[in-house]
Amino acid sequence: MWQAIWSWMTGVRGTGKDAGTPRRAHFIRARYDAAATTDDNRRHWANADGLSANAANSAEVRRILRNRARYEVANNSYAKGVVLTLANDVIGTGPRLQLLTEDADANRRIEQEFARWAKAVSLAEKLRTMRMARAQDGEAFAI
């Protein structure tokens, strides 16, 4: 068995009428288009570096990106639409509490109180605002 595998790997046939005849090697020539640097893409790849995520995201780089993202969302209706859609799809009408204890009456009362509190503090609106800030600024805080 091992002899047959070795013969196959080395390209020499061991049985039959072609015994001892080397196999013809087939070479695959493949490449990645993204790895090719041409006159057309040289400027595009000029700033590509080998920095880690932490090294590339210095405080100054984060400040510039944050300011540009805020500018785009404020002045580009497509960017604003993406951020609004994300917030509306993720948060929707807001969270809903669902308890599944053995006391159905207590479950209902607590769920109603949570819904009343969420409406009183505008929880869904605050969460949508936070989701928009997260998409635009990279972070959001709540108290």
VENJO-V999384 format. One line per field, one symbol per residue. phi: phi as a letter, one per 40 degrees, with the letter a starting at -180 (. if undefined). A space follows every 10 residues. Layout:
phi: ???
This chain:
phi: .ccccccccc gbcbbgccdg cccccbbcbb abccccbbcc bdcccdccbb ccccccccdc cccccccccc ccccbbcccc cccccdcccc cgchcbcbcb ccccccdccc cccccccccc cfdccccccc ccccccbgaa bab
